[in-house]
C-alpha cells in the first residue's frame, strides 16, 4: 500500500517550494554560455541570483554562508537551455484535437496570446526539463500572423507564475511563392507544388496590416479601439520582436525589405533553411536567425548531405547571430532533444561552446532576455543545471540537479515513474 | 520480269472480284477501280530496299506493283514524281484515336470496397479486359488530319483506361466508313499499372496494381481450366481471349518497365513496353528484359533558369534529363533493342518531326527511324503482311515527299491512305526562290525582289534605294500573289499574276493603294543561295553528359562505359580488397571492443582481424589508416520506408498479397543519405494502414544498383502486420468508418478469420499438390490465392511477422492469436508499451524494434517511455531501435545512444540495438550485424566513438565495396555544382535562341510549414 502511495505521489507533477535556498556548487567544469569554460569552478547562488562565478583557485568564498554546498567534481554545469519557438504547454497529444491550443482560426491574429493557454501541468514539460531545458518561448502557429508569444520558465504553479517575459514577440508566417496543393489529381495527399497564386494578395495583407497598425499607433486619439493594432504597438517602439517564419531565400529577401520599409526595430527569421545564401544581407541588417531543426534532411537532393547539420556553422562563419529551435514533427515532446541539436552542430563545425551558446546565450539575446539569463554570469538568474557528463551528447547528458531562478526543481516525470514501476515489477535494475 | 508478271496475275485474280458491301446507297452508285501509277520516284520499299526511278501502281486501295520496269496498265492515271520520294505510310503503334474519353465519376469521399461495374464482370473495376476498342471506335477527322499531316496512315487505337485495358484495333486514318478503316480488329492486348477511372479503392498503390495483375493471371488460368464452372465471369473470359494477342504494357518510368517485365517473366509473357522516355537511365537492365519498346518523343522543354534562386528548384535529374532525353532512341539503337516510335505523350503532335530530328541529331540513324515508324510497329502488331512496306498486295498507304523524309527542308506533299489521297502541299507548285528584277505601276522603277525560305513558307523582301520592305508572297500551282506596304501613299499594294518557267518569270496586274489597276512583272536574275552551310556544323555530334547511377545527384558514372557506345577495359578505380589499419573494432562478438586492429576485407567478406596485417601483395588493396577511428558493423534499420515507390495498400483489411519488393525505388536520394549515416541494410516495410499489410523487402543499400540487385539475397520473407489506431482508422476523419475493423475488437477477428481461411487453403493446396499429374487433370482445379498463400507461409514458418503495435492490450491479443493458431510473432515494431508486457513477450519469444524516445504524438503512445528499449533488453528480449523515418535513419547510432542515457545500457549493448539485434530479428545475423571473420564486409568507419554525437561516418562499406566515402562526397559536391552550371548555361543559350521554356517548380517531398504529419502518422507510425 505504501508503495502505491509513493507512486501516486510520483505521478503528480511536483513543483518546487517558493523558498529558494542559497547554494554553492564546487569543482564542476562550468560552461558559462558565452564561449568560456572554467575547468574547476566555484559558483554561488543566493536569492535566486548568481553571486559568484570563479575559478576555485582564485576565488574567495565562505562555504558556511550557503544553505547547501554541492561537490560537483567531474561534473558539468550549464546555463539553463532555452527552447525558442516552442509549442510546449500548448499541446498534449498532437493527434487529439481537444488537446491542441497552438492554432487559432483566422489570418491575422497579432492579438492572440499564447501565454494564457500555456498549461504548466502538461505531462510533457517535466520530460523536457529533465534534459536541461529550463526556459521556453511559447509560440502560436498558423495563419499569416499567428499571434504573440511569451517566454516562460519551465517551472511554476500556473502561467502567471511561469511567465518570464510576457508578450515578447509577434510571429508571422511569410507566404511562400510556391505552395503545395493539398491533394494531387487522384485526390491523394500530398499534391504537387505549384505557384502560389495568392502570394501577392497575402503579402499585401501583411503590408497593409503593418502600415495600418503603425499609423494607428502613431495617432494619439483613436476613434475606435483596434485590438489587433494595439497588440502590435511594441513592434514599432522596439519593445517587441518580430519573428518572421520563412525558410526560402526569395521570401526572406522580400521579408527583409518589408521590415526595413516598416522600420521595425527588432527582427528575427525563424526557420531560415536557406539563410546561408543571404548571410551578408542578414548581417548588414542585424537580423538574427532562429535556425530550423538541425536534425533534418536537406531540402534538395543535390544539397550537401549534411547541410542542415552545418547550417549553424555557416552562419557562425558569416557572423550572423543565430540560435537553434525544434519546430516540426513532434516538436513539443522533442524539445528535450534540443541539446543534441547543438551537439550535432558541434560535430559539424561549431566548437562545443559555440554550440552551447546557440541554445543559451544567443537564444537569450534574440529573445531579449540576455540581461538576466542565458549564461552563468554574475547577477544573472540562477537558472542552471548540473549534468554528470557532456550535456550536448545523448550518451552523457544526465541532469542531476536543476535550478530555476535559484529554486531547486524536481527532475522526476511520469516516464521515470513508469520506468521505476516496471523495474520493480520485473525485479530488474 | 517473268516473276513480276506472275505476281501481277496472281494479284489481279485476287482483286478481280470487286468488293461487295451491305450499306444501301442514296443516289447512284459510284464504283471506281482506277489504276494509279506513280512514276520516276525514289521508292523506299522499306528502310533497307530503295528503288531509284521506280514505279508504284495502286488499285482498289492496294498496292498493285512496285518496281522499275513495270508495264503501266491501260487507262491508268499517271503521276510523274521525278525528283520526289515515296515512303511507306507511317504507323503509330500507340494511340487513342477515335476513342471516347473515359470519364471518372466522383467517388463521394467514402470508401468503395466493390466494383461499380455492375453485371457478370470480375470483382475489380480496374480490370477492363472486356473493353474492345473496335466497338468504341468512331473516326475523328480532326485528329486524323493531324496525324496525316505528319505522314501517318495507320494507328493502333485503344481506350487508355485501367490496369487491363482490353483489346486494341489497328485502323487507318482514311475518311471512309469505320467498317472500311479497320485493318486488324484484335491487334493487341493493353495493360498498365494505372487504375484509371476506376473508383474502387483497391488497388491504391503500385504494389497493389502489380498484385492485382498477378492474381488476375492466376484467376484467369484457373477459370479456364475449371470445367465445372460455377460462375460466368465476362472479364476473365475476355482476359483469356487476350492472351493470343501482342501484349502491350504502358510504363511511366524506366523502373516500371522493369517491374512489368518481372510480371511478364512470372507468367511467360514478353510484353511490348510502351516506354516513358527515360529508359536510357537504366539501359543495361532494359536490354536484359528482352522486351521490345514503343518510345515516345516527349522531350522536356528547357527550364527558365535565369533566376539563380528559381533554378534551385530544378533537380540535377531534371537538368540532365532535359539534356539527355533526345538520346534515348539512339541509345536503344546502339544497344540493339528493337523499338517503334510514337507520337503518344507529345503535348502537341506538331512537335513530332522537330523532336524526331532532334533524336537524329543525337545519333539516331535515319534508317532506324524509318523502321521504327513503319516495319517495326507493323511487326509488333502482326500486320506486317499488310502494312509497313511498299510491296504488292499490301495496303496502299504511302507518302510522297520532296526528298529525304528526315531532312528539315523536306515537304510531305501527299499522304495516300487505302488508295485515297490527302494533299498536304501541291508538288506542282513552282520553286520560285531566287532574285528578281521587279517593277510595277506606270513608273516602272526597278526594284530587287528576293524570294527565299522554305517552299511552304516563302520569305521575300524588296529592296528600294532607301529601304528593305518585307513582302508577302503566296504561290499555288502557277499562280502567285504578292503584297507589300508602301509609305507614300500609305497602304498596301496587292499584285496577282502567273508564273512561267524556263526562263522563270512572273507577271500580272494588281491594285494600287487608291484602287487603281496597274501591271507588274518580275524577271529571274540570279539563284537563291540557301543558307544551309550551317547544316554541316549542325550535324556535328551533339555532346551531352554521362548517365549517373542512379540518375540523380550523388549518383555515379559507370566507368565501364563511355556514353552508350563502348566498353572501357581500364578499370582504374577498381580495388579488390580493403585493409583498414590500426582501428578500434567494435566486434559485437565475445571479444568486445578491440583496440589497434587491422581488418582485411576481400571478395565481399571480412577475411582477417589481427594486430598487424601486411598489405597483401596479390590483390590490389585499398589501404585505409584507421588510427583514432572506430569500425563497427553496418547499421541495420529494421523499420524503414525509404527507397519505395509506394508504401500503403490500405484499402482492404488484409493486403498480404502485395510485395514491397515489387516497388523498390533504387533512385531515392535517401539511400545515399542513409549511407552517410552508416546504414547498410534496411527492411522496407509496408505501411500500417491495415491489420495485415504487405510483404517486406530487405535490401542492402547498394546505391547505384538496380532494385533487384539491392535485395538482400536469400533472406527470409517477412510481412507487416499492424494494430491500433491506424488500422481502425481512428484519425482518418469521419468519412472513414466503413472498412472493417473500426475497433481493437475487430482487429482480433481479422486475424482469426485470415488465419482460419489460410489454414483451410493450405490444407486444400497440400491435398491438391499430393495428387498425381493424371489425377490433377480431372480434379477440380485449385485456385491459387496470393493473399492466403502469404498468410499460409506464416503458418508454415516460411514468412515472419513484423507487427506495428503500441498498447499492451493489443500486443497481448496478437500473441494469443498466434499461440492458438500455431504461429509465432517474430517482431513487434514500435512496441512502445512493450515494457508493460515484457514478461509475456519473453515467454512468447518475440523480439522488439522500437523508437528511442518518441511519444505524445497520438493517444496510443501517451504511456510510451524512453526506457522501453532498456527494459526490454534487460528482460532478455532481442531489441532493436529503428527509424521509420528517412531523417532519423541516418542518425540511428545517436538514437541507440539514448538507451545509455535512458535506462543505463552499456555502450556495446546500445550499439547492438542498431546492428546485431536487428540482424537477428531479420534472421540475417549469420551474414551481417557483427565484425567477424567470414561475415559480409558490411562495416562502417567512424571518426569517433560511434555512440557519441560527435561521431561522423567516414566510410560505409557494403560487400567490401565503399558506397559512402566522405572524401569522395566532398568531391562530388563540387562535381554536382559544375554539372548543374554546365547544363544551366546550355539552357540559357537555348532560351536566348528563342526556344520555349518551362517555369521551375519545386519537387521536394516535404513542405516547410505544413501539417505533413497526417500521412506519416496515420499510415506509417
Interface residues (C-beta under 8 A of the other chain):
Chain A: X92 X93 X94 X95 X96 X123 X124 X173 X176 X178 X179 X180 X188 X189 X190 X192 X193 X194 X195 X245 X247 X248 X249 X250 X271 X273 X277 X292 X295 X296 X297 X298 X299 X300 X301 X302 X304 X305 X306 X329 X330 X332 X333 X336 X337 X340 X343 X344 X346 X347 X348 X392 X393 X394 X395 X396 X397 X398 X415 X416 X418 X419 X422 X423 X426 X428 X429
Chain B: X204 X309 X310 X312 X313 X315 X316 X317 X552 X553 X554 X669 X670 X672 X673 X676 X725 X731 X835 X836 X838 X839 X853 X854 X855 X856 X857 X858 X859 X862 X863 X865 X866 X867 X871 X874 X875 X886 X887 X888 X891 X894 X897 X898 X900 X901 X903 X907 X910 X947 X948 X949 X950 X951 X952 X969 X973 X976 X980 X999 X1001 X1002 X1003 X1004 X1006 X1007 X1008 X1009 X1010 X1012 X1013 X1014 X1015 X1016 X1017
